[in-house]
Amino acid sequence: MSQSLTITPQQLPEAKDNVEFLDSSFFKFGASSRQLPTPAEVRAQSVGPKDKPVPVIFDHLNLLVKFGHRVTIAEAQCLWIIRRVLGDAVPVPELYGWKVDGSEVFIYMEYIQGQELRCRWDSLSISEKTDICNQLKRMITTLHQVHQPPSDQFIGSINRQSPLDYVFALMPAAGPFPSVKKFNDWLAWLPGRFLPDHIKYEDPWRPLLPDTGRITLTHGDLHQGNILISLTNPPQVIAIIDWGQAGWYPDYWEYCKAAYTSWYSGEWRNRWIPLFLAPRLEEHEAFSEYTMAIGAGLPNLVHDKFYKARNDGSLTYYPTQVSILCCDNLTFQLRYSPALAQKPKANKQDPTKKPFNPFLNPSPRLHVTELSATHYVVLNKFAVVPEHFIVATKEFKPQTDLLEEDDLGAAYACLAAYHAEGKELFGFFNSGQHSGASQPHRHIQFLPVDSMFEGLKSDEWKPLIDRLAIDPKPDLPFLYFSSPIPKDATPNIIHKAYLKMHDQACHAMRQLSHNAGGDLDRTTVVAGPSPISYNLGFTNKAIVLCPRAAEGLKISSESGELLGPVALNGTVLAGTLLVKSDAEWSTLQNDEKKLKDILSAIGIPQNHPVQHSL
């Protein structure tokens, strides 16, 4: 290890578009003609989504290539300088070079054949776990001993740019910051950035962030997936990987981020992290409040909040049984929750009093985070799917009015936040008396797709919506309109697609009414109350609208008993339905034709003469 533990941006390799380290082992000990694979060759071997590709391994070259739109040269520079300054004291992959191709950065590094700690943790003994944490403590202590010159201190990326931590991914770029105080002030300012200047509020969290702490070189993402251990026993930490969020941060940041990336009640956070990072509980309290308020790491926030609320009784989770039904060539999941039939119903209110609105002042135990000046995230108090959450407007707006651009902007911010972490959401909006809507305050609901598979094998069912915007589009018993969502779509583009589908749905409903003897009104509605009931469903790939003619259908059991009605809401566009009685559950499983009867009854017949694609 080098004697100097000082690092400055001037020590880093220059951020050129094509850099190769000819003194690295890749070139030094390989054939004289050895070359790094081109970006095209790397892409040809890539798997996974194009916007977040999985690193490519060239085993015969002892090479791993991390690349993508979110990969930065700063990460490569960080690997290079840590290995130069700290050597084996903080083991990281050896850097061979990097290339920039279009908007993507390709980092070429040593392929370390180890195992992620998370894959082996549960099988380790207490003494082995303790030893791993002791090794990590030595490494992180050494990392945090690296410092900046007193005359050139800043908080930001290793190369003196804005902080790269993903908790700021949805925020405008800012920094680098000249001091801990400036950074803390900015962090505290973010949640209230939408408030008018004349509004002042008491911030109980800012005093918990010390302005006199040290600035330390920080990994910023110390979870078990970024710690590689040896394949042999006794297990040894052989590398700390994924330095994409690393940089110069206040000395409390490492602990806060390690806790942030672990489950709040998990043993890793509460028993093991304190063995290698000194707990900073007050700072973590402030950090948690601020990051929740800016919508950072939304999947983690929703997960933590859901299980806290479930454990303390703030929400009720209704387990379900699940079965697969078929309608022609399409699979639907049927869920049955007998306990849901006992869900408390609101007492009939005095007609002179306003009904209770759960979205105007939500319980702090259900409130997840602010999304913008106009929208926030709250948990569904009665959940059938784990981590079911809602985006609601802060001020009352009618559920029956058309969605506005900022509504869809908030919705797609949630989709993007999940997608950025390799997760997917299904969103849906119910509007009108036949749609399954139950609250008059405008809100959009979200289900994590992974949670929708609960009780199912991955090959038994796929979200229906993914097929509805891809040609050839499947035939359903009801009419629907769909549009793919471009990768770089803006809220304005999405809103225009929504308005076009809504207009086509209105026209189809008017045509149906006209055929039945009604007037054919050709008015186009772009704001205010919608003249129809409908469901809207969306993912980051597609948006689908289904005009509704009925909320559901009564069905007959084998004995002739009339059941139901079996009511459907926007989750029908994902290919799901829910029943609350054993008779409905048994009848639908025993006679799948009844599923088609229900689907035929809720909307406009599919043979209606209107195109269903945009």
C-alpha positions in Angstrom: 0.0 0.0 0.0 1.2 3.5 -0.9 2.4 5.7 2.0 0.2 8.6 0.9 -3.4 8.4 1.8 -4.2 11.7 0.1 -6.2 11.7 -3.2 -7.0 14.7 -5.4 -8.8 14.8 -8.8 -5.5 15.7 -10.4 -4.2 12.2 -9.6 -6.9 10.5 -11.6 -6.4 9.3 -15.2 -7.8 11.8 -17.7 -11.4 11.2 -18.7 -10.8 10.5 -22.4 -13.2 8.5 -24.4 -10.8 5.6 -25.0 -8.4 4.6 -22.3 -6.3 1.4 -22.0 -3.9 0.7 -19.2 -1.0 -1.1 -20.9 0.7 -1.8 -17.6 -2.3 -3.8 -16.4 -2.1 -7.6 -16.2 -4.5 -7.9 -19.2 -1.9 -6.4 -21.5 1.3 -7.2 -19.6 0.8 -11.0 -19.3 -1.4 -11.6 -22.3 -0.4 -12.2 -25.9 1.2 -9.1 -27.6 -1.8 -8.9 -29.9 -4.4 -9.0 -27.1 -7.1 -6.3 -27.4 -10.1 -5.3 -25.3 -13.4 -6.3 -27.0 -15.1 -3.5 -28.9 -18.4 -2.1 -27.6 -20.2 -3.9 -30.4 -18.6 -7.2 -29.4 -19.7 -6.6 -25.8 -23.3 -5.8 -26.8 -23.4 -8.9 -28.9 -22.8 -11.0 -25.7 -25.2 -8.9 -23.6 -28.3 -10.2 -21.9 -31.0 -8.4 -20.0 -32.8 -5.1 -20.7 -31.0 -2.7 -23.0 -31.4 0.2 -20.6 -29.8 -1.8 -17.8 -27.6 -4.5 -19.3 -26.0 -7.3 -17.2 -22.2 -7.1 -17.2 -20.6 -9.3 -19.8 -18.0 -11.9 -18.8 -15.2 -13.0 -21.1 -14.0 -16.0 -19.1 -11.1 -16.9 -21.3 -9.8 -13.3 -21.0 -10.4 -13.1 -17.2 -12.4 -10.0 -18.2 -15.7 -8.5 -17.0 -17.3 -5.5 -18.8 -19.7 -3.3 -17.0 -21.5 -0.9 -19.4 -24.7 1.1 -19.9 -26.2 4.6 -19.9 -25.8 4.9 -16.1 -22.2 3.7 -16.0 -19.7 6.6 -15.6 -16.0 7.2 -16.1 -15.9 8.3 -12.5 -16.5 4.7 -11.4 -13.5 3.5 -13.5 -11.3 6.3 -12.1 -12.4 5.3 -8.6 -11.3 1.6 -9.2 -8.0 2.8 -10.6 -7.1 5.2 -7.8 -8.2 2.8 -5.0 -6.0 0.0 -6.3 -3.1 2.4 -6.7 -3.3 4.0 -3.3 -4.7 1.2 -1.1 -3.6 -2.0 -2.9 -4.8 -5.2 -1.4 -6.0 -3.4 1.8 -9.2 -2.6 0.0 -9.5 -5.3 -2.7 -11.2 -4.1 -5.9 -11.1 -5.5 -9.5 -8.1 -4.4 -11.5 -9.0 -1.8 -14.1 -7.9 -2.6 -17.7 -9.5 0.5 -19.4 -12.7 2.1 -20.5 -14.4 3.2 -23.7 -17.2 5.6 -24.5 -19.6 4.7 -27.3 -22.5 7.0 -27.8 -24.2 7.6 -24.5 -22.8 4.4 -23.0 -19.6 3.9 -21.0 -17.8 0.5 -21.0 -15.6 -0.3 -18.1 -13.1 -3.2 -18.7 -12.0 -4.8 -15.4 -10.7 -8.0 -13.9 -13.2 -10.9 -13.6 -12.9 -12.0 -10.0 -14.3 -15.6 -9.5 -16.0 -15.3 -6.2 -19.4 -15.6 -4.7 -21.7 -12.8 -3.7 -22.0 -12.7 0.1 -25.8 -12.7 -0.1 -25.7 -16.1 -1.9 -23.9 -17.8 0.9 -24.7 -15.7 4.0 -27.4 -18.0 5.4 -25.2 -21.0 5.3 -22.3 -19.4 7.2 -21.7 -20.1 10.9 -21.9 -17.3 13.4 -18.1 -17.3 13.7 -17.7 -17.1 9.9 -20.1 -14.2 9.7 -18.3 -12.5 12.5 -15.0 -13.0 10.7 -16.4 -11.6 7.5 -17.5 -8.5 9.3 -14.1 -8.1 11.0 -12.5 -8.2 7.5 -14.9 -5.6 6.2 -14.2 -3.4 9.2 -10.5 -3.4 8.4 -11.1 -2.6 4.8 -13.7 0.2 5.4 -11.6 1.7 8.1 -8.7 1.9 5.7 -10.9 3.3 2.9 -12.1 6.0 5.3 -8.6 7.0 6.2 -8.1 8.4 2.7 -8.5 12.1 2.8 -8.4 15.2 0.7 -5.9 18.1 1.1 -7.2 20.6 3.7 -7.0 23.3 1.0 -9.0 21.4 -1.6 -12.0 19.7 0.1 -15.4 19.0 -1.5 -18.3 16.6 -1.5 -19.1 15.0 -4.8 -17.9 12.3 -7.1 -14.2 11.3 -7.1 -13.6 13.5 -10.1 -15.1 16.6 -8.6 -18.6 16.4 -10.2 -22.1 16.1 -8.7 -22.6 13.3 -6.2 -23.5 10.1 -8.1 -25.5 8.5 -5.3 -28.7 7.1 -6.7 -30.8 8.6 -3.9 -30.4 11.8 -6.0 -31.2 10.1 -9.3 -34.5 12.0 -9.7 -33.1 15.3 -8.5 -31.5 18.1 -10.6 -27.7 17.8 -10.7 -26.0 19.9 -8.0 -22.6 20.2 -6.5 -19.8 19.5 -5.8 -20.2 21.1 -2.4 -17.4 23.0 -0.7 -18.2 21.8 2.8 -20.2 19.3 4.8 -22.5 22.2 5.9 -23.3 23.2 2.3 -24.1 19.5 1.5 -26.3 19.1 4.6 -28.2 22.3 3.8 -28.8 21.2 0.3 -30.0 17.7 1.5 -32.4 19.4 3.9 -33.6 21.8 1.3 -34.6 19.2 -1.2 -37.9 18.0 0.4 -39.3 21.6 0.5 -38.0 22.7 -2.9 -41.5 23.0 -4.3 -42.8 25.2 -1.6 -43.2 28.9 -2.3 -40.4 31.0 -0.8 -42.7 32.8 1.6 -43.7 29.5 3.3 -41.5 28.6 6.3 -41.6 25.3 8.2 -39.9 23.8 11.2 -37.4 21.1 10.2 -36.8 18.8 13.1 -34.2 16.7 11.1 -31.6 19.2 10.1 -30.1 19.6 13.6 -29.4 15.8 13.5 -26.8 16.3 10.7 -23.5 17.5 12.1 -21.7 20.1 10.0 -18.3 19.5 11.6 -17.7 15.9 10.5 -15.0 14.6 8.2 -15.3 14.2 4.5 -14.4 10.5 3.7 -13.9 8.4 0.6 -17.2 6.4 0.6 -18.3 3.3 -1.3 -22.0 4.3 -0.8 -23.6 0.9 -1.6 -22.3 -1.7 0.9 -24.9 -4.4 0.6 -24.2 -8.2 0.5 -24.5 -8.3 -3.3 -21.4 -6.0 -3.6 -19.2 -8.1 -1.4 -17.4 -11.0 -3.0 -16.1 -13.9 -0.9 -13.9 -16.8 -1.7 -15.3 -20.1 -3.0 -13.1 -22.0 -0.6 -13.2 -22.2 3.2 -12.7 -20.3 5.4 -14.6 -17.6 3.5 -12.5 -14.5 2.8 -13.6 -11.2 1.4 -11.8 -11.1 -1.9 -13.4 -7.9 -3.5 -15.7 -5.0 -2.9 -17.4 -4.3 -6.2 -19.8 -1.8 -7.9 -18.3 1.6 -7.1 -20.8 3.5 -9.2 -22.0 5.6 -6.4 -18.7 6.1 -4.7 -17.2 9.5 -3.9 -16.5 12.0 -1.2 -19.3 12.2 1.4 -19.8 13.2 5.1 -18.5 10.5 7.4 -22.0 9.5 8.3 -23.0 8.6 4.7 -21.5 5.1 4.6 -23.5 3.8 7.5 -26.7 5.5 6.4 -26.4 4.0 2.9 -25.6 0.5 4.2 -28.7 0.7 6.5 -30.7 2.1 3.6 -30.0 -0.8 1.3 -31.0 -3.4 3.9 -34.4 -4.3 5.3 -35.3 -2.3 8.4 -36.0 -5.3 10.6 -33.4 -7.6 9.1 -30.5 -9.2 11.0 -28.0 -7.8 8.6 -28.9 -4.3 9.4 -29.4 -4.7 13.1 -26.7 -7.2 14.1 -24.0 -7.4 11.5 -23.6 -3.9 9.9 -22.7 -2.4 13.3 -19.7 -4.8 13.5 -18.0 -3.0 10.6 -19.6 0.4 10.6 -20.3 2.5 13.7 -24.0 3.2 13.8 -25.0 6.8 13.2 -28.6 6.6 14.3 -29.5 10.3 14.5 -28.0 11.0 11.1 -29.8 7.9 9.7 -33.1 9.2 11.1 -32.6 12.5 9.2 -31.2 10.7 6.1 -34.3 8.4 6.0 -36.8 11.3 6.3 -35.0 13.4 3.6 -34.6 10.5 1.1 -38.1 9.4 1.6 -39.3 12.9 1.0 -37.5 13.1 -2.4 -38.7 9.7 -3.6 -35.3 8.1 -3.6 -35.0 4.4 -3.8 -38.8 4.0 -4.0 -38.8 0.2 -4.0 -36.9 0.1 -0.7 -39.1 2.8 0.8 -42.3 1.0 -0.2 -41.0 -2.4 1.0 -39.8 -1.0 4.4 -43.0 1.0 5.0 -45.3 -1.9 4.0 -43.8 -4.4 6.4 -43.5 -1.9 9.2 -47.2 -1.0 8.8 -48.2 -4.6 8.5 -46.3 -5.5 11.6 -47.8 -2.7 13.7 -51.3 -3.2 12.4 -51.5 0.1 10.4 -52.6 -1.9 7.4 -54.3 -5.2 6.8 -52.9 -7.8 4.4 -55.3 -10.4 3.1 -53.6 -13.6 1.9 -55.1 -15.3 -1.1 -55.3 -18.6 -2.8 -54.6 -18.5 -6.5 -55.6 -20.5 -9.6 -55.0 -20.1 -13.3 -57.9 -19.7 -15.7 -57.8 -19.5 -19.5 -59.8 -17.3 -21.9 -59.0 -18.6 -25.4 -55.2 -18.5 -25.4 -54.8 -16.0 -22.6 -54.1 -16.8 -19.0 -55.7 -15.0 -16.1 -55.0 -15.5 -12.4 -58.0 -15.9 -10.1 -57.4 -15.0 -6.5 -59.6 -15.9 -3.6 -59.6 -14.2 -0.2 -62.4 -15.2 2.1 -61.1 -12.8 4.7 -61.6 -9.9 2.4 -65.4 -10.4 2.7 -65.0 -9.3 6.3 -63.2 -6.1 5.4 -64.7 -3.3 7.4 -67.2 -1.2 5.5 -67.6 2.5 6.1 -70.5 3.5 8.2 -73.2 5.4 6.4 -72.5 9.0 6.9 -74.8 11.8 7.7 -75.6 13.2 4.3 -75.0 16.7 5.6 -71.4 15.7 6.5 -68.5 15.2 4.1 -67.5 11.6 3.7 -64.1 10.5 5.1 -61.3 11.1 2.6 -58.3 8.8 3.3 -56.1 10.7 0.9 -56.3 14.2 2.3 -54.5 13.6 5.5 -53.1 10.1 5.3 -51.7 8.3 8.4 -48.0 8.9 8.8 -47.7 5.1 9.2 -49.0 4.7 5.6 -47.4 7.8 4.0 -44.4 6.7 2.0 -42.9 9.8 0.4 -43.6 13.0 -1.5 -43.3 12.8 -5.3 -43.7 16.4 -6.2 -45.5 19.5 -5.2 -48.8 17.9 -6.3 -48.5 14.2 -5.6 -47.4 11.8 -2.8 -47.1 8.0 -2.3 -49.2 6.2 0.3 -49.8 2.5 1.1 -53.1 0.8 0.4 -54.5 0.2 3.8 -56.3 -3.1 2.6 -53.7 -5.0 0.6 -54.3 -8.2 -1.3 -50.9 -7.9 -3.1 -47.8 -7.2 -1.0 -46.5 -3.6 -1.3 -49.6 -2.3 -3.1 -49.2 1.5 -3.1 -51.1 4.5 -4.4 -50.1 7.9 -5.9 -52.6 10.5 -4.9 -53.0 14.2 -5.5 -52.3 16.3 -2.4 -55.3 18.5 -3.1 -58.7 17.0 -3.8 -59.3 16.4 -7.5 -62.2 14.2 -8.8 -61.4 10.6 -9.8 -64.0 11.0 -12.6 -62.1 13.9 -14.3 -59.6 13.2 -17.0 -56.0 12.6 -15.8 -53.7 15.6 -16.2 -50.2 15.6 -17.5 -48.7 15.9 -14.0 -50.7 12.9 -12.9 -49.1 10.7 -15.6 -45.7 12.4 -14.9 -46.0 11.2 -11.3 -47.1 7.8 -12.3 -44.2 7.3 -14.7 -41.7 8.6 -12.2 -42.7 5.6 -10.1 -42.4 3.2 -13.0 -38.9 4.7 -13.8 -37.8 4.4 -10.1 -38.6 0.7 -10.0 -37.3 0.0 -13.5 -34.0 1.7 -12.6 -33.5 -1.0 -9.9 -34.4 -3.9 -12.2 -38.0 -4.1 -10.9 -41.3 -3.5 -12.7 -44.7 -2.1 -11.7 -48.2 -2.5 -13.0 -50.2 0.7 -12.6 -54.0 1.2 -13.0 -56.6 3.9 -12.7 -60.3 3.3 -12.2 -62.7 6.1 -13.3 -66.5 6.1 -13.3 -69.3 4.1 -11.8 -68.6 0.9 -13.8 -64.8 0.9 -13.4 -64.5 -0.6 -9.9 -63.5 2.8 -8.4 -64.2 3.2 -4.7 -62.7 6.6 -3.7 -63.7 9.9 -5.3 -60.3 11.5 -4.6 -57.9 11.1 -7.6 -55.5 8.3 -7.2 -53.5 5.8 -9.3 -52.7 2.4 -7.9 -49.5 0.3 -8.3 -48.6 -3.3 -7.8 -45.0 -4.6 -8.0 -45.1 -7.2 -10.7 -42.9 -9.6 -8.6 -45.6 -9.5 -5.8 -48.3 -10.4 -8.4 -46.6 -13.7 -8.9 -47.1 -14.7 -5.2 -48.2 -18.4 -5.2 -47.4 -18.9 -8.8 -44.5 -20.3 -10.8 -42.8 -17.8 -13.2 -44.0 -19.8 -16.3 -47.7 -20.1 -15.2 -48.7 -16.5 -15.9 -47.5 -13.3 -17.4 -49.0 -9.8 -17.1 -51.6 -9.5 -19.8 -50.8 -5.8 -20.5 -47.4 -6.7 -21.9 -49.2 -8.4 -24.8 -51.9 -5.8 -25.5 -49.6 -3.3 -27.1 -47.6 -5.7 -29.3 -48.7 -6.7 -32.7 -50.5 -9.0 -33.4 -52.7 -7.9 -30.5 -54.7 -10.6 -28.8 -58.4 -10.7 -29.0 -60.3 -10.2 -25.8 -64.0 -10.4 -25.3 -64.0 -6.6 -24.7 -62.7 -3.7 -26.7 -59.5 -2.0 -25.6 -57.1 0.6 -26.9 -53.4 0.4 -26.5 -50.2 2.2 -27.3 -46.5 1.3 -26.7 -44.6 3.8 -24.6 -41.4 5.0 -26.3 -38.2 4.6 -24.2 -37.6 8.3 -23.8 -41.3 9.3 -23.6 -42.1 12.5 -21.7 -45.2 13.1 -19.6 -46.6 15.2 -22.5 -46.2 12.4 -25.0 -47.8 9.9 -22.6 -50.7 12.3 -21.9 -51.4 12.8 -25.6 -51.5 9.0 -26.1 -53.9 8.7 -23.2 -56.2 11.5 -24.5 -56.3 9.9 -27.9 -57.3 6.5 -26.5 -59.9 8.2 -24.3 -61.3 10.0 -27.3 -61.5 6.7 -29.2 -63.2 5.0 -26.2 -65.7 7.8 -26.0 -66.5 7.5 -29.7 -66.9 3.7 -29.3 -69.3 4.1 -26.4 -71.3 6.8 -28.2 -71.5 4.5 -31.3 -72.8 1.7 -29.0 -75.4 4.1 -27.6 -76.3 5.3 -31.1 -76.8 1.8 -32.3 -79.2 1.3 -29.4 -81.2 4.4 -30.4 -79.2 7.2 -28.7 -77.8 10.4 -30.1 -74.3 10.3 -31.6 -72.4 13.1 -29.9 -68.9 13.7 -31.5 -67.6 16.1 -28.9 -64.0 15.6 -27.9 -63.2 15.9 -24.2 -59.7 16.8 -23.2 -60.2 17.9 -19.5 -62.8 17.9 -16.8 -65.3 15.1 -16.2 -65.1 12.0 -18.4 -68.4 11.0 -20.0 -67.5 7.3 -19.7 -66.4 4.8 -17.2 -63.0 3.2 -18.0 -59.9 1.5 -16.7 -56.4 2.6 -17.6 -53.4 0.2 -17.2 -49.8 0.9 -17.8 -46.2 -0.3 -17.4 -43.0 1.3 -18.6 -43.7 -0.3 -21.9 -47.4 0.1 -22.6 -50.5 2.0 -21.8 -53.9 0.4 -22.3 -57.5 1.8 -21.9 -60.7 -0.2 -21.6 -64.1 1.5 -21.7 -66.5 -0.1 -19.2 -70.2 -0.8 -19.6 -70.6 -2.7 -16.3 -68.6 -3.3 -13.1 -69.2 -7.1 -13.2 -71.6 -9.9 -13.8 -73.7 -12.3 -11.7 -72.9 -15.9 -12.4 -74.8 -19.2 -11.7 -73.3 -22.0 -9.7 -73.7 -25.6 -10.7 -76.7 -25.8 -8.5 -78.3 -22.8 -10.2 -77.6 -20.4 -7.3 -77.0 -16.8 -8.5 -73.6 -15.5 -7.3 -71.9 -12.2 -7.2 -71.7 -10.0 -9.1 -68.0 -10.8 -9.7 -66.7 -7.3 -10.0 -63.5 -6.3 -11.9 -61.4 -3.2 -11.7 -58.3 -2.1 -13.6 -56.3 -5.1 -12.6 -58.2 -7.0 -15.3 -55.8 -5.4 -17.8 -53.0 -7.2 -16.0 -54.9 -10.5 -16.3 -56.2 -10.8 -12.7 -59.5 -11.1 -10.9 -60.5 -11.5 -7.3 -63.4 -13.2 -5.6 -64.4 -13.3 -1.9 -66.7 -16.3 -1.7 -65.9 -20.0 -1.9 -68.9 -20.5 -4.2 -67.5 -18.0 -6.8 -64.0 -19.5 -6.4 -65.3 -23.0 -7.1 -67.7 -22.0 -9.9 -65.1 -20.1 -11.9 -62.5 -22.9 -11.6 -65.0 -25.6 -12.6 -66.4 -23.7 -15.6 -63.9 -21.4 -17.3 -66.5 -20.3 -19.8 -67.9 -18.1 -17.1 -64.7 -16.0 -17.1 -65.4 -15.2 -20.8 -69.0 -14.3 -19.9 -67.7 -11.9 -17.3 -65.2 -10.3 -19.6 -67.8 -10.0 -22.3 -70.2 -8.2 -20.0 -67.9 -5.5 -18.6 -67.1 -3.6 -21.7 -67.9 -3.0 -25.4 -68.0 -6.2 -27.4 -64.8 -6.9 -29.2 -66.6 -7.1 -32.6 -67.6 -3.4 -32.3 -66.4 -1.6 -35.4 -63.6 0.5 -33.9 -59.9 0.0 -34.1 -58.2 -0.8 -30.8 -54.7 0.3 -31.5 -53.1 3.7 -31.9 
